[in-house]
Amino acid sequence: MCELMEWLAGHGVTTVFKVDGDRMVERKKAWMVVISGGPLGEDAFFRADMDTAEACRDAVLAHLESKGLSPFA
């Protein structure tokens, strides 16, 4: 996830990635990622609350692909 965050930052995208201990204890979706700015647009943002860090990464990659962006291009 760190490499993806660095790629996003290099393209002007702000990324917040966290895990919430209270949610983890409650067995709720504890992982969250938010991305905004850069080529996504000033007012655009994407948020995903997931069960795992990997699921957050996959959600971001799918969102980027839907916007025509890819760190693999």
N, CA, C, O and CB atoms as a CASP TS submission, in Angstrom:
PFRMAT TS
TARGET T0000
AUTHOR 0000-0000-0000
METHOD Language model
MODEL 1
PARENT N/A
ATOM      1  N   MET     1       0.830  -1.200   0.000  1.00  0.00           N
ATOM      2  CA  MET     1       0.000   0.000   0.000  1.00  0.00           C
ATOM      3  C   MET     1       0.868   1.255   0.000  1.00  0.00           C
ATOM      4  O   MET     1       0.491   2.261  -0.601  1.00  0.00           O
ATOM      5  CB  MET     1      -0.941   0.003   1.214  1.00  0.00           C
ATOM      6  N   CYS     2       2.012   1.213   0.657  1.00  0.00           N
ATOM      7  CA  CYS     2       2.893   2.387   0.702  1.00  0.00           C
ATOM      8  C   CYS     2       3.363   2.787  -0.690  1.00  0.00           C
ATOM      9  O   CYS     2       3.431   3.976  -1.002  1.00  0.00           O
ATOM     10  CB  CYS     2       4.103   2.111   1.596  1.00  0.00           C
ATOM     11  N   GLU     3       3.683   1.816  -1.522  1.00  0.00           N
ATOM     12  CA  GLU     3       4.130   2.132  -2.879  1.00  0.00           C
ATOM     13  C   GLU     3       3.008   2.799  -3.672  1.00  0.00           C
ATOM     14  O   GLU     3       3.253   3.738  -4.430  1.00  0.00           O
ATOM     15  CB  GLU     3       4.609   0.855  -3.600  1.00  0.00           C
ATOM     16  N   LEU     4       1.784   2.316  -3.499  1.00  0.00           N
ATOM     17  CA  LEU     4       0.635   2.922  -4.178  1.00  0.00           C
ATOM     18  C   LEU     4       0.417   4.342  -3.666  1.00  0.00           C
ATOM     19  O   LEU     4       0.142   5.249  -4.451  1.00  0.00           O
ATOM     20  CB  LEU     4      -0.641   2.069  -3.967  1.00  0.00           C
ATOM     21  N   MET     5       0.539   4.539  -2.358  1.00  0.00           N
ATOM     22  CA  MET     5       0.370   5.873  -1.791  1.00  0.00           C
ATOM     23  C   MET     5       1.430   6.836  -2.336  1.00  0.00           C
ATOM     24  O   MET     5       1.126   7.993  -2.626  1.00  0.00           O
ATOM     25  CB  MET     5       0.443   5.815  -0.255  1.00  0.00           C
ATOM     26  N   GLU     6       2.655   6.369  -2.474  1.00  0.00           N
ATOM     27  CA  GLU     6       3.715   7.202  -3.043  1.00  0.00           C
ATOM     28  C   GLU     6       3.404   7.555  -4.498  1.00  0.00           C
ATOM     29  O   GLU     6       3.613   8.694  -4.916  1.00  0.00           O
ATOM     30  CB  GLU     6       5.074   6.483  -2.948  1.00  0.00           C
ATOM     31  N   TRP     7       2.909   6.588  -5.268  1.00  0.00           N
ATOM     32  CA  TRP     7       2.547   6.843  -6.656  1.00  0.00           C
ATOM     33  C   TRP     7       1.443   7.889  -6.717  1.00  0.00           C
ATOM     34  O   TRP     7       1.507   8.823  -7.516  1.00  0.00           O
ATOM     35  CB  TRP     7       2.101   5.542  -7.354  1.00  0.00           C
ATOM     36  N   LEU     8       0.427   7.729  -5.867  1.00  0.00           N
ATOM     37  CA  LEU     8      -0.679   8.686  -5.842  1.00  0.00           C
ATOM     38  C   LEU     8      -0.176  10.083  -5.481  1.00  0.00           C
ATOM     39  O   LEU     8      -0.540  11.060  -6.135  1.00  0.00           O
ATOM     40  CB  LEU     8      -1.759   8.235  -4.842  1.00  0.00           C
ATOM     41  N   ALA     9       0.656  10.182  -4.448  1.00  0.00           N
ATOM     42  CA  ALA     9       1.194  11.481  -4.031  1.00  0.00           C
ATOM     43  C   ALA     9       2.001  12.116  -5.157  1.00  0.00           C
ATOM     44  O   ALA     9       1.946  13.329  -5.355  1.00  0.00           O
ATOM     45  CB  ALA     9       2.071  11.326  -2.773  1.00  0.00           C
ATOM     46  N   GLY    10       2.742  11.310  -5.887  1.00  0.00           N
ATOM     47  CA  GLY    10       3.514  11.811  -7.011  1.00  0.00           C
ATOM     48  C   GLY    10       2.653  12.372  -8.129  1.00  0.00           C
ATOM     49  O   GLY    10       3.136  13.112  -8.986  1.00  0.00           O
ATOM     50  N   HIS    11       1.376  12.016  -8.117  1.00  0.00           N
ATOM     51  CA  HIS    11       0.428  12.531  -9.106  1.00  0.00           C
ATOM     52  C   HIS    11      -0.509  13.576  -8.496  1.00  0.00           C
ATOM     53  O   HIS    11      -1.517  13.944  -9.099  1.00  0.00           O
ATOM     54  CB  HIS    11      -0.390  11.381  -9.703  1.00  0.00           C
ATOM     55  N   GLY    12      -0.166  14.049  -7.292  1.00  0.00           N
ATOM     56  CA  GLY    12      -0.953  15.107  -6.663  1.00  0.00           C
ATOM     57  C   GLY    12      -2.178  14.641  -5.920  1.00  0.00           C
ATOM     58  O   GLY    12      -3.029  15.456  -5.566  1.00  0.00           O
ATOM     59  N   VAL    13      -2.293  13.339  -5.672  1.00  0.00           N
ATOM     60  CA  VAL    13      -3.456  12.789  -4.976  1.00  0.00           C
ATOM     61  C   VAL    13      -3.127  12.657  -3.490  1.00  0.00           C
ATOM     62  O   VAL    13      -2.089  12.103  -3.126  1.00  0.00           O
ATOM     63  CB  VAL    13      -3.872  11.406  -5.580  1.00  0.00           C
ATOM     64  N   THR    14      -4.012  13.167  -2.635  1.00  0.00           N
ATOM     65  CA  THR    14      -3.870  13.019  -1.191  1.00  0.00           C
ATOM     66  C   THR    14      -4.496  11.693  -0.783  1.00  0.00           C
ATOM     67  O   THR    14      -5.583  11.343  -1.242  1.00  0.00           O
ATOM     68  CB  THR    14      -4.533  14.213  -0.428  1.00  0.00           C
ATOM     69  N   THR    15      -3.800  10.954   0.086  1.00  0.00           N
ATOM     70  CA  THR    15      -4.275   9.644   0.520  1.00  0.00           C
ATOM     71  C   THR    15      -4.293   9.563   2.040  1.00  0.00           C
ATOM     72  O   THR    15      -3.325   9.932   2.705  1.00  0.00           O
ATOM     73  CB  THR    15      -3.396   8.527  -0.064  1.00  0.00           C
ATOM     74  N   VAL    16      -5.403   9.077   2.577  1.00  0.00           N
ATOM     75  CA  VAL    16      -5.511   8.770   4.004  1.00  0.00           C
ATOM     76  C   VAL    16      -5.826   7.287   4.103  1.00  0.00           C
ATOM     77  O   VAL    16      -6.776   6.801   3.489  1.00  0.00           O
ATOM     78  CB  VAL    16      -6.618   9.654   4.724  1.00  0.00           C
ATOM     79  N   PHE    17      -5.021   6.572   4.882  1.00  0.00           N
ATOM     80  CA  PHE    17      -5.177   5.130   5.045  1.00  0.00           C
ATOM     81  C   PHE    17      -5.089   4.843   6.531  1.00  0.00           C
ATOM     82  O   PHE    17      -4.104   5.205   7.173  1.00  0.00           O
ATOM     83  CB  PHE    17      -4.091   4.324   4.234  1.00  0.00           C
ATOM     84  N   LYS    18      -6.112   4.194   7.090  1.00  0.00           N
ATOM     85  CA  LYS    18      -6.087   3.962   8.535  1.00  0.00           C
ATOM     86  C   LYS    18      -6.796   2.669   8.899  1.00  0.00           C
ATOM     87  O   LYS    18      -7.566   2.102   8.123  1.00  0.00           O
ATOM     88  CB  LYS    18      -6.730   5.131   9.274  1.00  0.00           C
ATOM     89  N   VAL    19      -6.501   2.232  10.108  1.00  0.00           N
ATOM     90  CA  VAL    19      -7.225   1.125  10.714  1.00  0.00           C
ATOM     91  C   VAL    19      -7.755   1.624  12.058  1.00  0.00           C
ATOM     92  O   VAL    19      -7.035   2.278  12.813  1.00  0.00           O
ATOM     93  CB  VAL    19      -6.307  -0.153  10.884  1.00  0.00           C
ATOM     94  N   ASP    20      -8.996   1.316  12.346  1.00  0.00           N
ATOM     95  CA  ASP    20      -9.682   1.784  13.550  1.00  0.00           C
ATOM     96  C   ASP    20      -9.756   0.642  14.559  1.00  0.00           C
ATOM     97  O   ASP    20     -10.449  -0.350  14.335  1.00  0.00           O
ATOM     98  CB  ASP    20     -11.108   2.316  13.212  1.00  0.00           C
ATOM     99  N   GLY    21      -9.044   0.787  15.658  1.00  0.00           N
ATOM    100  CA  GLY    21      -8.999  -0.253  16.681  1.00  0.00           C
ATOM    101  C   GLY    21     -10.357  -0.582  17.273  1.00  0.00           C
ATOM    102  O   GLY    21     -10.659  -1.749  17.521  1.00  0.00           O
ATOM    103  N   ASP    22     -11.188   0.442  17.504  1.00  0.00           N
ATOM    104  CA  ASP    22     -12.519   0.186  18.058  1.00  0.00           C
ATOM    105  C   ASP    22     -13.348  -0.664  17.101  1.00  0.00           C
ATOM    106  O   ASP    22     -14.021  -1.606  17.520  1.00  0.00           O
ATOM    107  CB  ASP    22     -13.244   1.510  18.356  1.00  0.00           C
ATOM    108  N   ARG    23     -13.297  -0.329  15.821  1.00  0.00           N
ATOM    109  CA  ARG    23     -14.037  -1.131  14.837  1.00  0.00           C
ATOM    110  C   ARG    23     -13.490  -2.551  14.767  1.00  0.00           C
ATOM    111  O   ARG    23     -14.253  -3.505  14.614  1.00  0.00           O
ATOM    112  CB  ARG    23     -13.971  -0.476  13.449  1.00  0.00           C
ATOM    113  N   MET    24     -12.174  -2.693  14.877  1.00  0.00           N
ATOM    114  CA  MET    24     -11.560  -4.018  14.824  1.00  0.00           C
ATOM    115  C   MET    24     -12.088  -4.886  15.965  1.00  0.00           C
ATOM    116  O   MET    24     -12.458  -6.041  15.757  1.00  0.00           O
ATOM    117  CB  MET    24     -10.017  -3.910  14.895  1.00  0.00           C
ATOM    118  N   VAL    25     -12.121  -4.322  17.161  1.00  0.00           N
ATOM    119  CA  VAL    25     -12.621  -5.053  18.334  1.00  0.00           C
ATOM    120  C   VAL    25     -14.087  -5.424  18.145  1.00  0.00           C
ATOM    121  O   VAL    25     -14.519  -6.501  18.555  1.00  0.00           O
ATOM    122  CB  VAL    25     -12.447  -4.210  19.619  1.00  0.00           C
ATOM    123  N   GLU    26     -14.848  -4.532  17.526  1.00  0.00           N
ATOM    124  CA  GLU    26     -16.277  -4.770  17.294  1.00  0.00           C
ATOM    125  C   GLU    26     -16.533  -5.629  16.058  1.00  0.00           C
ATOM    126  O   GLU    26     -17.684  -5.899  15.712  1.00  0.00           O
ATOM    127  CB  GLU    26     -17.005  -3.448  17.150  1.00  0.00           C
ATOM    128  N   ARG    27     -15.465  -6.054  15.398  1.00  0.00           N
ATOM    129  CA  ARG    27     -15.537  -6.887  14.192  1.00  0.00           C
ATOM    130  C   ARG    27     -16.315  -6.203  13.061  1.00  0.00           C
ATOM    131  O   ARG    27     -17.080  -6.834  12.331  1.00  0.00           O
ATOM    132  CB  ARG    27     -16.187  -8.229  14.525  1.00  0.00           C
ATOM    133  N   LYS    28     -16.090  -4.891  12.947  1.00  0.00           N
ATOM    134  CA  LYS    28     -16.660  -4.106  11.850  1.00  0.00           C
ATOM    135  C   LYS    28     -15.561  -3.828  10.846  1.00  0.00           C
ATOM    136  O   LYS    28     -14.393  -4.122  11.102  1.00  0.00           O
ATOM    137  CB  LYS    28     -17.296  -2.776  12.365  1.00  0.00           C
ATOM    138  N   LYS    29     -15.921  -3.267   9.714  1.00  0.00           N
ATOM    139  CA  LYS    29     -14.935  -2.927   8.687  1.00  0.00           C
ATOM    140  C   LYS    29     -13.997  -1.857   9.244  1.00  0.00           C
ATOM    141  O   LYS    29     -14.338  -0.675   9.277  1.00  0.00           O
ATOM    142  CB  LYS    29     -15.635  -2.431   7.372  1.00  0.00           C
ATOM    143  N   ALA    30     -12.814  -2.284   9.680  1.00  0.00           N
ATOM    144  CA  ALA    30     -11.907  -1.411  10.406  1.00  0.00           C
ATOM    145  C   ALA    30     -10.946  -0.633   9.520  1.00  0.00           C
ATOM    146  O   ALA    30     -10.382   0.368   9.964  1.00  0.00           O
ATOM    147  CB  ALA    30     -11.132  -2.211  11.373  1.00  0.00           C
ATOM    148  N   TRP    31     -10.748  -1.061   8.295  1.00  0.00           N
ATOM    149  CA  TRP    31      -9.788  -0.411   7.397  1.00  0.00           C
ATOM    150  C   TRP    31     -10.490   0.618   6.528  1.00  0.00           C
ATOM    151  O   TRP    31     -11.583   0.375   6.015  1.00  0.00           O
ATOM    152  CB  TRP    31      -9.074  -1.452   6.514  1.00  0.00           C
ATOM    153  N   MET    32      -9.851   1.771   6.369  1.00  0.00           N
ATOM    154  CA  MET    32     -10.439   2.838   5.560  1.00  0.00           C
ATOM    155  C   MET    32      -9.357   3.483   4.709  1.00  0.00           C
ATOM    156  O   MET    32      -8.221   3.657   5.150  1.00  0.00           O
ATOM    157  CB  MET    32     -11.133   3.897   6.453  1.00  0.00           C
ATOM    158  N   VAL    33      -9.727   3.833   3.486  1.00  0.00           N
ATOM    159  CA  VAL    33      -8.853   4.610   2.612  1.00  0.00           C
ATOM    160  C   VAL    33      -9.690   5.710   1.968  1.00  0.00           C
ATOM    161  O   VAL    33     -10.827   5.485   1.555  1.00  0.00           O
ATOM    162  CB  VAL    33      -8.172   3.701   1.525  1.00  0.00           C
ATOM    163  N   VAL    34      -9.104   6.899   1.891  1.00  0.00           N
ATOM    164  CA  VAL    34      -9.720   8.039   1.213  1.00  0.00           C
ATOM    165  C   VAL    34      -8.669   8.617   0.281  1.00  0.00           C
ATOM    166  O   VAL    34      -7.525   8.828   0.684  1.00  0.00           O
ATOM    167  CB  VAL    34     -10.246   9.123   2.237  1.00  0.00           C
ATOM    168  N   ILE    35      -9.054   8.873  -0.964  1.00  0.00           N
ATOM    169  CA  ILE    35      -8.158   9.549  -1.901  1.00  0.00           C
ATOM    170  C   ILE    35      -8.898  10.740  -2.500  1.00  0.00           C
ATOM    171  O   ILE    35     -10.107  10.693  -2.725  1.00  0.00           O
ATOM    172  CB  ILE    35      -7.664   8.572  -3.021  1.00  0.00           C
ATOM    173  N   SER    36      -8.135  11.822  -2.755  1.00  0.00           N
ATOM    174  CA  SER    36      -8.756  13.019  -3.327  1.00  0.00           C
ATOM    175  C   SER    36      -7.705  13.867  -4.023  1.00  0.00           C
ATOM    176  O   SER    36      -6.504  13.728  -3.790  1.00  0.00           O
ATOM    177  CB  SER    36      -9.474  13.843  -2.234  1.00  0.00           C
ATOM    178  N   GLY    37      -8.197  14.753  -4.888  1.00  0.00           N
ATOM    179  CA  GLY    37      -7.343  15.727  -5.552  1.00  0.00           C
ATOM    180  C   GLY    37      -6.615  15.192  -6.765  1.00  0.00           C
ATOM    181  O   GLY    37      -6.933  14.125  -7.291  1.00  0.00           O
ATOM    182  N   GLY    38      -5.632  15.959  -7.193  1.00  0.00           N
ATOM    183  CA  GLY    38      -4.857  15.578  -8.368  1.00  0.00           C
ATOM    184  C   GLY    38      -5.742  15.353  -9.574  1.00  0.00           C
ATOM    185  O   GLY    38      -6.671  16.126  -9.811  1.00  0.00           O
ATOM    186  N   PRO    39      -5.472  14.301 -10.346  1.00  0.00           N
ATOM    187  CA  PRO    39      -6.259  14.042 -11.550  1.00  0.00           C
ATOM    188  C   PRO    39      -7.695  13.594 -11.249  1.00  0.00           C
ATOM    189  O   PRO    39      -8.505  13.466 -12.168  1.00  0.00           O
ATOM    190  CB  PRO    39      -5.570  12.991 -12.386  1.00  0.00           C
ATOM    191  N   LEU    40      -8.014  13.358  -9.978  1.00  0.00           N
ATOM    192  CA  LEU    40      -9.387  13.000  -9.610  1.00  0.00           C
ATOM    193  C   LEU    40     -10.282  14.234  -9.585  1.00  0.00           C
ATOM    194  O   LEU    40     -11.506  14.110  -9.627  1.00  0.00           O
ATOM    195  CB  LEU    40      -9.414  12.302  -8.240  1.00  0.00           C
ATOM    196  N   GLY    41      -9.686  15.421  -9.517  1.00  0.00           N
ATOM    197  CA  GLY    41     -10.435  16.673  -9.452  1.00  0.00           C
ATOM    198  C   GLY    41     -10.372  17.267  -8.058  1.00  0.00           C
ATOM    199  O   GLY    41     -10.240  16.543  -7.071  1.00  0.00           O
ATOM    200  N   GLU    42     -10.466  18.587  -7.981  1.00  0.00           N
ATOM    201  CA  GLU    42     -10.349  19.291  -6.705  1.00  0.00           C
ATOM    202  C   GLU    42     -11.400  18.863  -5.695  1.00  0.00           C
ATOM    203  O   GLU    42     -11.091  18.686  -4.517  1.00  0.00           O
ATOM    204  CB  GLU    42     -10.447  20.771  -6.928  1.00  0.00           C
ATOM    205  N   ASP    43     -12.629  18.697  -6.140  1.00  0.00           N
ATOM    206  CA  ASP    43     -13.728  18.390  -5.228  1.00  0.00           C
ATOM    207  C   ASP    43     -14.078  16.908  -5.190  1.00  0.00           C
ATOM    208  O   ASP    43     -14.995  16.508  -4.474  1.00  0.00           O
ATOM    209  CB  ASP    43     -14.944  19.179  -5.618  1.00  0.00           C
ATOM    210  N   ALA    44     -13.365  16.098  -5.945  1.00  0.00           N
ATOM    211  CA  ALA    44     -13.688  14.670  -6.009  1.00  0.00           C
ATOM    212  C   ALA    44     -12.910  13.914  -4.950  1.00  0.00           C
ATOM    213  O   ALA    44     -11.749  14.216  -4.676  1.00  0.00           O
ATOM    214  CB  ALA    44     -13.382  14.099  -7.406  1.00  0.00           C
ATOM    215  N   PHE    45     -13.559  12.937  -4.365  1.00  0.00           N
ATOM    216  CA  PHE    45     -12.856  12.048  -3.452  1.00  0.00           C
ATOM    217  C   PHE    45     -13.483  10.666  -3.525  1.00  0.00           C
ATOM    218  O   PHE    45     -14.617  10.496  -3.974  1.00  0.00           O
ATOM    219  CB  PHE    45     -12.889  12.595  -2.003  1.00  0.00           C
ATOM    220  N   PHE    46     -12.712   9.681  -3.068  1.00  0.00           N
ATOM    221  CA  PHE    46     -13.173   8.297  -3.038  1.00  0.00           C
ATOM    222  C   PHE    46     -12.872   7.770  -1.649  1.00  0.00           C
ATOM    223  O   PHE    46     -11.788   7.998  -1.114  1.00  0.00           O
ATOM    224  CB  PHE    46     -12.487   7.417  -4.155  1.00  0.00           C
ATOM    225  N   ARG    47     -13.832   7.063  -1.064  1.00  0.00           N
ATOM    226  CA  ARG    47     -13.648   6.459   0.255  1.00  0.00           C
ATOM    227  C   ARG    47     -14.120   5.017   0.214  1.00  0.00           C
ATOM    228  O   ARG    47     -15.146   4.698  -0.387  1.00  0.00           O
ATOM    229  CB  ARG    47     -14.412   7.253   1.346  1.00  0.00           C
ATOM    230  N   ALA    48     -13.352   4.148   0.865  1.00  0.00           N
ATOM    231  CA  ALA    48     -13.747   2.746   1.002  1.00  0.00           C
ATOM    232  C   ALA    48     -13.479   2.291   2.429  1.00  0.00           C
ATOM    233  O   ALA    48     -12.396   2.520   2.968  1.00  0.00           O
ATOM    234  CB  ALA    48     -12.987   1.846  -0.015  1.00  0.00           C
ATOM    235  N   ASP    49     -14.459   1.652   3.032  1.00  0.00           N
ATOM    236  CA  ASP    49     -14.322   1.017   4.342  1.00  0.00           C
ATOM    237  C   ASP    49     -14.377  -0.483   4.099  1.00  0.00           C
ATOM    238  O   ASP    49     -15.372  -0.999   3.590  1.00  0.00           O
ATOM    239  CB  ASP    49     -15.450   1.490   5.359  1.00  0.00           C
ATOM    240  N   MET    50     -13.306  -1.181   4.463  1.00  0.00           N
ATOM    241  CA  MET    50     -13.188  -2.589   4.108  1.00  0.00           C
ATOM    242  C   MET    50     -12.728  -3.422   5.304  1.00  0.00           C
ATOM    243  O   MET    50     -12.376  -2.892   6.357  1.00  0.00           O
ATOM    244  CB  MET    50     -12.217  -2.762   2.939  1.00  0.00           C
ATOM    245  N   ASP    51     -12.741  -4.739   5.107  1.00  0.00           N
ATOM    246  CA  ASP    51     -12.320  -5.670   6.146  1.00  0.00           C
ATOM    247  C   ASP    51     -10.807  -5.835   6.245  1.00  0.00           C
ATOM    248  O   ASP    51     -10.292  -6.197   7.302  1.00  0.00           O
ATOM    249  CB  ASP    51     -12.945  -7.001   5.903  1.00  0.00           C
ATOM    250  N   THR    52     -10.088  -5.571   5.146  1.00  0.00           N
ATOM    251  CA  THR    52      -8.640  -5.771   5.126  1.00  0.00           C
ATOM    252  C   THR    52      -7.949  -4.624   4.396  1.00  0.00           C
ATOM    253  O   THR    52      -8.566  -3.895   3.619  1.00  0.00           O
ATOM    254  CB  THR    52      -8.290  -7.113   4.463  1.00  0.00           C
ATOM    255  N   ALA    53      -6.656  -4.484   4.664  1.00  0.00           N
ATOM    256  CA  ALA    53      -5.851  -3.483   3.958  1.00  0.00           C
ATOM    257  C   ALA    53      -5.808  -3.802   2.470  1.00  0.00           C
ATOM    258  O   ALA    53      -5.876  -2.901   1.634  1.00  0.00           O
ATOM    259  CB  ALA    53      -4.417  -3.422   4.536  1.00  0.00           C
ATOM    260  N   GLU    54      -5.695  -5.080   2.144  1.00  0.00           N
ATOM    261  CA  GLU    54      -5.635  -5.494   0.747  1.00  0.00           C
ATOM    262  C   GLU    54      -6.920  -5.142   0.005  1.00  0.00           C
ATOM    263  O   GLU    54      -6.882  -4.759  -1.164  1.00  0.00           O
ATOM    264  CB  GLU    54      -5.371  -6.992   0.654  1.00  0.00           C
ATOM    265  N   ALA    55      -8.044  -5.271   0.679  1.00  0.00           N
ATOM    266  CA  ALA    55      -9.317  -4.918   0.062  1.00  0.00           C
ATOM    267  C   ALA    55      -9.387  -3.415  -0.215  1.00  0.00           C
ATOM    268  O   ALA    55      -9.945  -2.993  -1.227  1.00  0.00           O
ATOM    269  CB  ALA    55     -10.487  -5.350   0.962  1.00  0.00           C
ATOM    270  N   CYS    56      -8.819  -2.610   0.688  1.00  0.00           N
ATOM    271  CA  CYS    56      -8.739  -1.160   0.454  1.00  0.00           C
ATOM    272  C   CYS    56      -7.903  -0.875  -0.780  1.00  0.00           C
ATOM    273  O   CYS    56      -8.300  -0.088  -1.640  1.00  0.00           O
ATOM    274  CB  CYS    56      -8.142  -0.434   1.681  1.00  0.00           C
ATOM    275  N   ARG    57      -6.741  -1.518  -0.865  1.00  0.00           N
ATOM    276  CA  ARG    57      -5.863  -1.333  -2.021  1.00  0.00           C
ATOM    277  C   ARG    57      -6.595  -1.689  -3.307  1.00  0.00           C
ATOM    278  O   ARG    57      -6.553  -0.936  -4.279  1.00  0.00           O
ATOM    279  CB  ARG    57      -4.589  -2.186  -1.879  1.00  0.00           C
ATOM    280  N   ASP    58      -7.262  -2.831  -3.311  1.00  0.00           N
ATOM    281  CA  ASP    58      -7.971  -3.281  -4.502  1.00  0.00           C
ATOM    282  C   ASP    58      -9.094  -2.317  -4.888  1.00  0.00           C
ATOM    283  O   ASP    58      -9.336  -2.083  -6.072  1.00  0.00           O
ATOM    284  CB  ASP    58      -8.537  -4.679  -4.276  1.00  0.00           C
ATOM    285  N   ALA    59      -9.776  -1.761  -3.888  1.00  0.00           N
ATOM    286  CA  ALA    59     -10.843  -0.794  -4.163  1.00  0.00           C
ATOM    287  C   ALA    59     -10.271   0.474  -4.794  1.00  0.00           C
ATOM    288  O   ALA    59     -10.862   1.022  -5.725  1.00  0.00           O
ATOM    289  CB  ALA    59     -11.606  -0.447  -2.867  1.00  0.00           C
ATOM    290  N   VAL    60      -9.129   0.941  -4.295  1.00  0.00           N
ATOM    291  CA  VAL    60      -8.488   2.124  -4.870  1.00  0.00           C
ATOM    292  C   VAL    60      -8.066   1.846  -6.305  1.00  0.00           C
ATOM    293  O   VAL    60      -8.302   2.666  -7.192  1.00  0.00           O
ATOM    294  CB  VAL    60      -7.270   2.551  -4.026  1.00  0.00           C
ATOM    295  N   LEU    61      -7.443   0.696  -6.538  1.00  0.00           N
ATOM    296  CA  LEU    61      -7.005   0.355  -7.896  1.00  0.00           C
ATOM    297  C   LEU    61      -8.191   0.286  -8.858  1.00  0.00           C
ATOM    298  O   LEU    61      -8.099   0.757  -9.992  1.00  0.00           O
ATOM    299  CB  LEU    61      -6.252  -0.985  -7.893  1.00  0.00           C
ATOM    300  N   ALA    62      -9.300  -0.299  -8.411  1.00  0.00           N
ATOM    301  CA  ALA    62     -10.495  -0.374  -9.261  1.00  0.00           C
ATOM    302  C   ALA    62     -11.044   1.027  -9.541  1.00  0.00           C
ATOM    303  O   ALA    62     -11.461   1.317 -10.663  1.00  0.00           O
ATOM    304  CB  ALA    62     -11.582  -1.251  -8.593  1.00  0.00           C
ATOM    305  N   HIS    63     -11.046   1.888  -8.535  1.00  0.00           N
ATOM    306  CA  HIS    63     -11.532   3.257  -8.732  1.00  0.00           C
ATOM    307  C   HIS    63     -10.635   4.010  -9.709  1.00  0.00           C
ATOM    308  O   HIS    63     -11.120   4.693 -10.610  1.00  0.00           O
ATOM    309  CB  HIS    63     -11.599   4.007  -7.386  1.00  0.00           C
ATOM    310  N   LEU    64      -9.328   3.877  -9.523  1.00  0.00           N
ATOM    311  CA  LEU    64      -8.404   4.542 -10.443  1.00  0.00           C
ATOM    312  C   LEU    64      -8.617   4.063 -11.880  1.00  0.00           C
ATOM    313  O   LEU    64      -8.610   4.861 -12.817  1.00  0.00           O
ATOM    314  CB  LEU    64      -6.950   4.290 -10.015  1.00  0.00           C
ATOM    315  N   GLU    65      -8.803   2.775 -12.036  1.00  0.00           N
ATOM    316  CA  GLU    65      -9.023   2.224 -13.374  1.00  0.00           C
ATOM    317  C   GLU    65     -10.288   2.800 -13.992  1.00  0.00           C
ATOM    318  O   GLU    65     -10.324   3.086 -15.188  1.00  0.00           O
ATOM    319  CB  GLU    65      -9.110   0.693 -13.321  1.00  0.00           C
ATOM    320  N   SER    66     -11.331   2.971 -13.176  1.00  0.00           N
ATOM    321  CA  SER    66     -12.589   3.540 -13.684  1.00  0.00           C
ATOM    322  C   SER    66     -12.414   4.979 -14.146  1.00  0.00           C
ATOM    323  O   SER    66     -13.202   5.482 -14.947  1.00  0.00           O
ATOM    324  CB  SER    66     -13.670   3.476 -12.609  1.00  0.00           C
ATOM    325  N   LYS    67     -11.365   5.647 -13.632  1.00  0.00           N
ATOM    326  CA  LYS    67     -11.056   7.030 -14.009  1.00  0.00           C
ATOM    327  C   LYS    67      -9.981   7.109 -15.087  1.00  0.00           C
ATOM    328  O   LYS    67      -9.547   8.198 -15.463  1.00  0.00           O
ATOM    329  CB  LYS    67     -10.609   7.815 -12.790  1.00  0.00           C
ATOM    330  N   GLY    68      -9.555   5.943 -15.585  1.00  0.00           N
ATOM    331  CA  GLY    68      -8.542   5.914 -16.637  1.00  0.00           C
ATOM    332  C   GLY    68      -7.124   6.113 -16.117  1.00  0.00           C
ATOM    333  O   GLY    68      -6.235   6.494 -16.879  1.00  0.00           O
ATOM    334  N   LEU    69      -6.905   5.862 -14.836  1.00  0.00           N
ATOM    335  CA  LEU    69      -5.584   6.002 -14.224  1.00  0.00           C
ATOM    336  C   LEU    69      -5.078   4.646 -13.768  1.00  0.00           C
ATOM    337  O   LEU    69      -5.862   3.791 -13.358  1.00  0.00           O
ATOM    338  CB  LEU    69      -5.628   6.984 -13.038  1.00  0.00           C
ATOM    339  N   SER    70      -3.776   4.449 -13.839  1.00  0.00           N
ATOM    340  CA  SER    70      -3.217   3.177 -13.376  1.00  0.00           C
ATOM    341  C   SER    70      -1.742   3.345 -13.039  1.00  0.00           C
ATOM    342  O   SER    70      -0.989   3.932 -13.816  1.00  0.00           O
ATOM    343  CB  SER    70      -3.403   2.075 -14.444  1.00  0.00           C
ATOM    344  N   PRO    71      -1.326   2.833 -11.882  1.00  0.00           N
ATOM    345  CA  PRO    71       0.093   2.874 -11.549  1.00  0.00           C
ATOM    346  C   PRO    71       0.886   1.843 -12.359  1.00  0.00           C
ATOM    347  O   PRO    71       2.115   1.821 -12.298  1.00  0.00           O
ATOM    348  CB  PRO    71       0.290   2.630 -10.051  1.00  0.00           C
ATOM    349  N   PHE    72       0.200   1.005 -13.105  1.00  0.00           N
ATOM    350  CA  PHE    72       0.859  -0.054 -13.884  1.00  0.00           C
ATOM    351  C   PHE    72       1.085   0.322 -15.339  1.00  0.00           C
ATOM    352  O   PHE    72       1.697  -0.433 -16.096  1.00  0.00           O
ATOM    353  CB  PHE    72       0.041  -1.316 -13.824  1.00  0.00           C
ATOM    354  N   ALA    73       0.588   1.497 -15.729  1.00  0.00           N
ATOM    355  CA  ALA    73       0.710   1.932 -17.133  1.00  0.00           C
ATOM    356  C   ALA    73       2.096   2.430 -17.448  1.00  0.00           C
ATOM    357  O   ALA    73       2.366   2.831 -18.581  1.00  0.00           O
ATOM    358  CB  ALA    73      -0.297   3.020 -17.445  1.00  0.00           C
TER
END
